């Protein structure tokens, strides 16, 4: 093979290595999606560990996340690096409490307003409880939903948020998100899940 031919082969092989995988989108009325969504809805007891990055135009934060979810209650522990703070959020459908590392406790009727008022963070936890499993939040309007060729949700617009699931991982035979990006006009959240327990 000539030098020019070898050079062309290297270029082609390199191009193949970095090209994104193309997936075929399927319709949301696909039976495979209906089965998958039902299975995800049944998954109400779970826990995850990961890292979450939050960003506005002016500020950014990174925390380690430990999230335990039960049918009617949850506990979410967030730890900032270098001793910058630890926060524990616990609650049920009626009341949510945030405890700081200096033992201050704040309460509200929903987690989103509590986090916004105390920490200045805009985290859509009510929706994220479902998005983190790879499904839309029930009983909320959908602006857009896209499924990949395996009937997994990869793109969603709901409740003023754009949600993109960039990676899935196998957890006890079920595909669950491994990396999620969310953003609205004022805030962005990236979540990398390192460990799932179901």
C-alpha positions, 0 to 999 in steps of 0.5 A: 500500500502506498503512503498516501493510501495508508494515510487515507486509511488512517483518516477513515478509521479515525473518522469511524472511531469518533463518529456518533452512533446513529439510533433510530427513534421509535414512536411513543405508542410503541408496545415496547415503550409501554411495557418499559414505562410500566416497569419503570413506574413499578420501580418505586424503591431505589437508591443511587449515588453520583455526582451533580453539577449545577450552574447558572450564568454567574455561579456553579456548584458540584456535590456528591449525591446520595438519594434513597427513594421509597413509595411515600418518602425520600432522603437526599444527602448532598455533600460539597467538596473540601468541606464546603457544606453538607445538606440533607433533604428528607420528606414525603408528599406533604412536608419537606425538611432541609438540614444543614451541617450546622444543624439548622433545619428549614421546612416547606411543602415542596422541595423545589421552593425549599432548595431555591429559598435556602440554597439558591438552587433550582433542582426540579426534584418532583420531576427528577424522581421520574426522569432519573428512572428514564420516564416522564413525570405522570399527569404533567403535560409533555412538550416533547419526548424522543425514544431511541431504537430500544424504546428508551427515553433519550430526550424530553421537554416537560415542566419548563425543563429540557432533559437529555439522557446521554447514557444508560447502564444495566441494573439487574436486567433493566436499563437505567440512566447513567448520565442526565443533563437538564436545563431551563433558561436560567439553570442547568443540572448535570447528574452522573450516576455511579451506582444504582440499587433497586 
